[in-house]
Amino acid sequence: MRELLSLCSLQPRHTVEQSIAAVQFLGPDEAADILGRQRCRSLVVSRLAPYRNHAAVERVLALLEPRAARIRHMHAVLEDNLARVDALAAKHGVTVLAFKGLGAREAYAEPRFRDFGDLDLYVADRAQAALLAGALREEDGYTVNPGEVPWLKYDARARLLYGQINLLAPAGADDLINVDVHFGDYSVRHSSRLGLDRSLSFPDAAGLHTMDIEHTLASGVNNAAGDHFVTVKDTNDLLCALSLERFDWTVFRGLLEGAGLTRFFGFVVEKLRACSILTPRQEEALTTAGVPAHGLEPAPRLDRPDWGRRCWATTAHAFAAARPRGLGPAVRTAVDAYRYYREPLRLAVDTDPAAAEPLERFDMATCVRLVPLGLARELPGGRHLDARPGPHVLRRTALRTDRGVVRRDTEAGTFIDLDGEPFVATVSYRIPGAMLGGAPDDRRGD
């Protein structure tokens, strides 16, 4: 396995010939699946191209090339997309930081080998996110991603609203790249957050800027921890950071320690060593970074994500994060995490007339998904429900820290309005059919 994964590394531990032997041992289809999950297709295709005379290699290339070609095109149009975001942000007075892949690629000697899937953008708050997302939707035709609907969490102690708005480029617009707008902070697993709001500085000028590498790399580790899977793309990002003349490991460690991610960082380092050869200078920098013991978390698989391991790692992390508040809160939070992560969730309409899902909590351990009404009505069981009367609104409440967020509670569930745009709120991913009736009747609520 390590011989195969080495094919994805910027500084491979094994030769290409050894990697090809691993391809032949595993079979090309299995090898291509594992390699694709490492998110390094551009590098792998480039490295294998001279060996097409091997039948197994030819099959791997045939499986990886279509996505690799799309990634090459995304690199070709990236600057135009960034310029478009910069212009929109400046026009609407929004200060935006490009991060994750867009930030990490700047540390690469050859950025073309840093694959990315979308434009990850970070803004200070929900209002700024709404301005940017609204401009992309209204002026460029972007739409809410039905596979990753917007979500909100709330830190009552800090009075901080944070979340994400994932947008798809319009169909047929091949030169536009999908956009993921993060705001407020970056959620960490079930019930923690990274703390970007506490340590990150924004430039004064509106427009697009790049997040510093320390916060970018910490965000990448957090993203991997959320999946409980380390890709070789993640280890390549770390490898590039270890090569930099300047990198503030104190800032980086502080972010991971505050979010309870130091143990997971140890898994990143383990996979880095499994796939890559480090220079003496990189080894010295890694010593500065510090590599902790793993604790309660099960190790991720090397080859692919594992839902069961993800569930247990998330449960253990939730317990550890809540432990300072006492054993009881820690156990309750862990049980809550296990119930939420024990199996994948998919949006569905509950057609039972008695179905109801009121929003009982709004906190750091409650990921409130916001489903556009139009999208919900296109789900199986949701069609034609708008012909029925809408639910009665019992109570209307604006969020004190953001008056653009209005909660409307009904007998069947909760609507969340963002600057007047209505969404159905769900935690379980099940939407009561009664929520999809015609315009909600507000006569009983104010």
N, C-alpha and C positions, 0 to 999 in steps of 0.2 A: 504493500500500500504506500509506504513512504517513497519508494522509487517512482511510483506513478505521480504522487503529489508533487514531487520535486520538479516535475515538468512545468509546474505553474509558478515556481519561485524565480524571483529576479536574480538570486544567487543560489542556483540549484546545488543540492548536496550530492545528487547522482547524475550520471551522464545521460544523454538522450537515449543512447543505446540501452541502458538499464531501464529507462522509463518505457521504451518500446517493448522490452521483454515483459514488463508488468502488464502492458496493454494486451499482449498475446496471452498471458496467463489468465487474466480476468475475462477476456473477451472484449471486443471493441465496443459493443453496445453498453456493457456495464462500465467500462473504462470511460467512455464518453459521458455517461450520466454523472459519474463521480467528478470528472474534470469540469463539466459544466457547472456543477454546484460550487466550485471554488471561485467562480466569478473572475476568471483570468483567461477568457477565450481568446482575446487578441494575442496575448503572449504565447499561448499553447499552439494556436494555428500557425503563427509565425515560426515557432520552433520546430513544428512537425512538418511543415511544407516541404523541406528538402528530402523527406523520407517517404514520399508518396508511393514509391515502388513497393513498399510493404502493404499487403492487402489489408491488414488490420488497421494500419495507420490511415489508409485511404478511407476506410469506413468511419473512423473517428472524425476525420476532417469533414466528411460529408455530413455528419451529425452536428458538428460544432460550427461549421462555416456560415449557415444562414444567420444565426444570431451574431456571429462575429462580424459579418458584413454590415448588419444594422448598427453595431457599435462603431465600426469605422465611419459610417455615414454620420452618426451622432457626433463623433469627434470633428468631422469636416464642417458641420453646421453649428458647432458649439459656440463659437465666437459671435455668430449672428444672433443666436438665442440669448446669450448673455447681454449683448447690446440691446436687444429688445426689452429684456427685463429691466436693465438699467434705465432705459428711457421711460418705461412705464412707472417705475419706482420714483424717479425724479419728478415726473409729471404730477404724481399724486402725493408727493411729499413723504415717501416711505423710505426709511433706511433699512437696507437688506444686506445680510451677510450670507455669502455662498459658503457652504460647509460640507462635511462628509466627503464624498468623492471629489467635489469641485475644489475643496480645500486641500485634500490629500494629494491630488495630482500635481500640485505645484512643487511638491518635494521630490517628484520623480525626475530622474535624468531624462527619461523618455516618456512624457505624459501619455503618449498614444497607447502605452501598455497598461494604463490604469482604466479598467472598464468601469462604466457607470450606467445606471438605468434611468435616471431622471435628474432634474435639477433640484437639489436639496437646498432650500432657502430658509433662513432663520430671521425672524423679526421680533421686536421687543414685546408686543402685546397683541391681543385678539383684534383690536381695532385696526392696527397696521396690517395684520394678516387679511382682514376683510377688505381693506382698500386694495391690496395687491391682488388677492384672488378675484375680487370683483372686476378689476381692470382686465385681468387675463380672460375672464369669462365673457365680459361684455365687448371687449375690443379685439380679442384674438380668437374667440370661439371655444375656449377651453370649457370642459364640463367636469362635474364632480365624478370621481372614479367610483362606479358602483361596487367594485370589489374591495374598496378601502374608503368607506364613507368618513366624513369628518368626525372628530371626537373631541371631547373636553374632559379635563380633570380640574379639581380645585383644591388648593392648599389654603385651608381656612386660617391657619396660623399666620402665614405670610400674606394672606389676602391676594393670592396669585391664581389667575386663570391661565391654564396652559393647554396646548393641544396641537392639532394638525389638520390641514386641509389638503387632500391629495387630488390633483387635477389631471385630466387626460387631454392631450392635444386633440384638436378636431380630426375626425376621420378623414383620411386622404391627405392630410397636411404632413407629408413625410419629413419636411424640413423643420417641423416644430417638435420639441422634446417635452415629455411630460414633466410636470412641476409638482413638488411636494413642499408646501409651506408649513413650517413649524413656528410656533409662537409661544412666548412666555417662558418656557423651559423645555427640557427634553425628558420625557417620562422614562423612568427606569423600572423595568419589569412591572410587578403588580402594584406597588404602593410607595415607590420612592421617585425621586427626580434628581437630575444631574447637578443642578445648581448653576446653570449658565447665567441666570439672572443676577446671581450674587458676585460673579467674578468677571463677567464679560463686559468690555467697553465697546460702545458703538461710535463710529465716526459722526461728526457733526453734520456732514452733508448728506442729503437724501440721494438715493441711487444705490447701485450694487457695489458691494465691497467683498473682501474675502476674510473669513474668520481666521484667527491665528491658528497655527498648526497644533498647539497644545490642546486647545479646546476642540479642534477638529478631530484629533486622534482620540481624545477621550470620548467624543460622540460616536466614533467608529467602534470603539470597544463596547460602548453601551448598546449600540445597534446589534452587535454580535451576541451580547449577553441576552438580549431580548429573545433572539432565536435559539439561544444556547447552542450555537454552532459557530466555530471559527473557520472562516474561509482562508485560503491562501492569499486572497486579495487583502484580508485584514493583516496577515503577517507581513505581506509586502509593504503595506503602509507603515507598519512599525519598523521594518527594515530601513525604509527611506528616512524615517525620523531619526533612527540611530546614526545615520550618516550625516546629519545636518551639523553645521558649525555651531549653531545656537539652537538649543531646545531647553526650555525651562521644565525640568523633570519635577521640580517642586510643585509647580502649578498643575501639571498633569496628575501627579500622585494625589494631590489634594482633592481634585475632582473625583477620582476613583474612590478614594477613602470615604469622602462624604456621601457617596452613593452606594457604598457597600460592594464595589466592583473589583476590589484588589484581588480577591481570590480568583475571579474569572480571568483577570489579566494573566494570572499564572498559566491558565490553559492556552492563552494566546502565545505566550513565550514558549511553552512546550511544543506547540505545533510549528512555531518558527524554527526551533532547533531541529525538529523532525524533517523539515523540508529544505532547509537552507544552511549554507556555510557562512558564518559571520567572520568579519575581519577582526583583528585585535582591537581596533578602535571601536567597532560596534559592540564587542564584548564588554569593553570598559564602560561604554554608555549604558548598556543594559544593566550592569552592576549598579550604576547610579540610579536607574529607574527603580530597582528593587523588585524582587519576585517573591510574593508571599506563598504560604501554604494554602491548600485549596479549601479546607474546612468541610462543611456538610455537603457541598454541591457535588453531584456525580459528574465525572469527566464527560465532555461532549465526545461524540463519535468523530473519528478523523474523516470519514468518507461522506457522510450526509447527516442532515438534521434528524433528531429522534424526538418524537412528540412526548413520549413518556419521560425521557430524561429532562426535557424542557420543563415539563410540569413539576417534577420533583425539585429541580434547581430553583424554579420560581417560587415554589412553596417554601423551600429552605431560606431563600433570600428574604421573603416576606416575614418569616418568623424572626430572623436576625434583625431586620430593620425595626420591627415593633418591640423587640425584647427590652429596650431601655424603658418602655412604658409599663413593664410588668409582664409576668408570665401569662396572665389571662388575655390581655390584648394581643400578645404575640401568638398564642394558640388560635385565637379567633381570626386574626389576619391570615395566618397560614392556612386554616381551613377554608377561608374565603378564597384564597388564591388557588388552592387545589380544586375547589368546585368550579372555578372559572376556567382553569387551564387543562382540566382532565381530558377534554376532547375538543376538537376544532368546532368553532361556531360558524353558522351560516345564516344570513338573513332569510327570514321566512315570515309569512303572514299566518297568524293564528285565526282560523275562521270560526272557532268556537264563540258563539254569541256572548258567553260569559267571560271570555278572556279579558284580562286586565293586567297592565304592568305599570303601576304608578312609580315614579322616580322617588325611591325612599331615601336614598343617600346621594350626596354630591361631594365627593372628597377625593383624596389621592389614591384610594383603593377602588374607586368606582370610575371605570372608563365609560363615559356616556357617549354612545354612538348617535350621530345625528343623520337621520335618513330623510332625504328630500321626499316630499309627498309624491311627486311625479314618479320617482324611482320606486317607492314602496308600492304604488298602484300598478306597476309593471311586473311585480313579483307574482309567482303562482299563488292564486287565491285572492290577489289584490285587485284584479281587474273588475271594473264596473261598480266597485264599492262607492265611488264618488257620487253615485246616483242616490245613495241613502243619506239621511240627515247626518250632519256632523255631531260629535259629542258635545255635551254642555260643559262649558268652562266654569269650574267651581272657584278657581282662585288664580289671580294673575300677580306675578312678582317679578320685579326687575332686580338683577344682581347689583348689589351695592357698589361693587368695585368696577362694574362695567354696565352702564345703563342700557347699552345696546343689546344686552342679553336678557330676554324676557322669558320667564317660565310660565306656562299656562297648564294648570292641572285640571284634568277632566275625570269623569268616572272610569274611563277605560285606560287612561295613561296620561303621559305628559308631552306637551309640545314645547320645543325651545325655539324661540324666534331670535334670529341674529340680524339685527338692523332691519327688522320687519319681515325677513324671509323665514317662513315656517319650516321646521323640521320635526319629525317624530323622534322622540328620545327613546333609546332602548339600551339596556345593559345585557340582556339575555340574547339579543339578536332576533327575538320573536316580537312581531308587531301585531297587537290586537287589531282585528279587522275593523272594529268600531272606530278606530282612530283615522280610518281612511275614507270616512264619509265626506259629504260636502263641507262647505265652509263651517268651521266650528262656531257654535252658537255661544256668543259672549254675554248673553243677557243676564246670566247669573253670576258673572265674575267681573271684577274690576281691579 
